[in-house]
Amino acid sequence: MTEDEEALYLAEEKARGGETDGAKDVLWALLGNFAKRPRHEEPPIDVRRRALELLTAIAPEDVDVACACARILLPDRVDAALGVVRAALRLAPRSIPALRVLAEVQRVAGEWEKALEAYEGLLRACREAIAAGSESGMTQDEGKRLAEVRRFLKFALMEKAEDHLRPLLVGRTILDSGVHRTAADLGYATNKPPDRGAEHEILSCLLLVAHDDRTGAIAAFKRAQSRYPDEQILRDLPRRVLQPSP
């Protein structure tokens, strides 16, 4: 039994014994440890799923946990992922992370019209957050980190780029199109599964629209379409969102 599996077993034992807070502490520590590891040191996906599903069962009110659980269930357990994210949206109907995952789940499922509606809902939520001044902007240190990621990409240091980028994509809602544009560039350069590369392309485009950068959004959509010509959402979404904001 690995150390990760031992921690999971301990959390399960605590949960069965009614030590809910203790089980949550063990699982949060374990998931935090996962997030800090380089990609090649990540545990098997079954271990990550067990940890997230257990934490979701213990803390069903935690929207961020539900979103992480839903995403890790993709692409092979779409119905389960949809159930998890819908439960999260009942708790927080305007949650940007939950709306983002809902759109991703619908897109992976091939439910194109539902996915388009979900992306439109995500765009509205992003615009509201920007207008209210509640968006999570990057700190100076995060800006430096993103610049380092781009330098690593320039010199084809892909593992370093990926490890440096991960903290900007985990645990926070950063409404900065540049973060997702960089993630999209990395995914495309390393030939990642198309649905994840395309996802960051879509998010980058939507955030440019949300910030009323129509010219940038048009260019971003054209770039994304050239990279993923078979991605139906990228063909249909511009007509739905490239309109003047109300």
N, C-alpha and C positions, 0 to 999 in steps of 0.2 A: 504494500500500500504506500503510495506516494504521500509527501507532506500535505499536498492539496487535498487528497482524498481523506487523509486523517482529519484535517480541519473540517471538511464536509461532514464526516461521520460525527465529529464532536458537536457540530451545529445541529445535526439531526437528533442526536441524543438529548441535547438541551431542549430542543423544541418539543420532543415527545414528553420530556419531564416537566413541561410547563415553564421552563426558564426562557421565555420569549426574548427578553432583553439580552440575555447572555448569548442566545443563538444569533440575534441580529448583530451583536458586536463582533462575533467570530466571522460572520459572513461579510460584513462591511470591510473588515480587515483583509479578508481573503480577496474580495473583489478589488480593493485598492491595490493590493499586491499584484494582481493580474494586470491592472492598468499601467503599472510602472515598468513592467517587464518588456524587454525587446521582443519583437514579433517572433523570433525563432525560439524564444523561451516560454511562449504562451502554453498553457495547459491544453489538453485535448478539448474539443468543442463540447463533448458530453459532460465534462467536468464543469465547464463554464455554464452550461445550461442547467445542470443540477443546482449550482449555487444560486443562479438567478431565479429559478423556479421556486426554490425553497424560500428565498428572501421575499419573493412576491406573495407566497402563501402566508408568510409571517407578517409582512407589512403591506397588505393590499392597498393601503392608502397612499403609498409612495409612488408618485407618477413617474419619476425618473427611473426607478427600478422596473416598473412595468414597461416603459419604453425600451430599456435595454434588453429585457426579457423578450419582448415582441420581435426586436430586430434580430436577436440571435436565433430565433426559431425559423427565420427565413433561410433559404427559399423552400424548404421541404415540408414545413408545417404551417402553411398559410392560414388555415382555419383557426389554429390555436393562437397564432400571432394576432389575428384579427380580434379574437375574443379578449385577449389581454389589453390591446390598445383601446378597444371600445370601453372596457371597464375603466381605464385611465381617464378617458374623456368624460365619462359620467362624473368623475371626481373633479376634473378641471377642464371644462368645455373649451376654454380659450388657450390651453397649454400649447405653446409653440412646439416643444419636443413631441408631444402626443400627436398633434396634427401632422407634423412631419412624418412620423412613423406610420400613421394611418395612410397617408398618400403613398408611401413606399410600399406598404403591404398591398394596397389595391393595385398598384402598378405591377408588382411582381406577380400578382394573381391574374393579371391580364384583364382586370375590370377597368377598361379605359375611361368610360364616362364617370364612374365613381372616383377614379384616381384624379381626373381633371377637376372634379368638384372639390376633392380634398386639397389639391394644390391651390385652388382659388381661395379656399378657407384659410390655408396657411398664409397666403399672401396678405389677406385681410388682417390676420392676427399680427403679422410682422409690421404692417403699416401702422396698426394701432399702437404697437409697442414703441415704434420709432416716434410717432406723433406725441406719445405720452412721455417720451424721454426715459423709458424704462428698459431700453435695450442694453445688453451687456457688451459694452465696447471693450476693445482690447487694451490692456495695460501697456505701459512702455516695454516691460520685459517680454510680454507676449508678442508685441510688434517686432522686437529683436529676434525672438525665436522664429517667427514666420520668415523674416529675412534670411536667417540661417538655413531654414528648410529650402528656400529658393536657391541659395548658393549650393547646397548639397545636390539639388536637382540639376543645376547647371553643370556640375562636374560628375554627374551620373553616380553619385554616392547614395544609392536608393535606400539601403537599410538605414543609414543615418538620417536621411530625410524622413523616412516613415516614423522612426522612433522619436524624432524631434517634433513631428506634427501631431502625434497622437494626443498629447496633453491639451492641445487646442480644440480637439474634437470630442473630448470626454468630459462629461460632468457639467458643462456650461452651455448656455445658449448665446453664442456670439453671432450677432446679426451683421457679419462682415463678409461680403461676397468674396474677398480675397482669400480668406481661409479655405472656403470650399473650392475656389478656382485652383488653389495650390493642391488641394487634395485630389481634384479631378485630374490635374496635370500629372501628379504622381501615379494615380491609378492607371491612367492611359499609358504612361511611360513604362510601367511595370506589367502591363497586360493583365490587370486585375479583372475579376469577373465583371462583365459589362454592366450588370445592374447596379453595382456599387460605384463604378466610375461615372456612369450616367447620372446616378443620384446626386453626386456632388456638382456635376454640371448643371442640373436642374436647380439645385439650391442656390448656386452662384447667380444664375439668371434671374431667379425670383427675387433675390435680395437686391439686385440692381434695379429691378422694377419697383420694389418697395421703397427704395431710396430715390425714386423718380429719375433715375439715370437711363432714360429710354434709349439713347444712342448706344451706351455701353451694353444694355440688355439685348438690343438687336444684334450687335456684334457677337455677344456671348452665345446667343441662341444659334447663330450661323456656325460658330466654331463647334458647338456641341453636336449640331446636326451633321457636320462633316465627319466628326469622330464616330458617331453612333447613328448611321443612316437608317438602320432598321428599328430604331427606338420610336415607337408610335407616339408616345407622349411628347417627345421633342418636336414632332411634326405638328401636333395639334395644339399644344399649350400656348405658343406665341399668339395665336389668334384670340385666345381667351384672356390673356393678361396684358398684352401690349396695347392697352387703352389708357387714355388719361385718367388719373385717379379722380374719384368723385369729389 
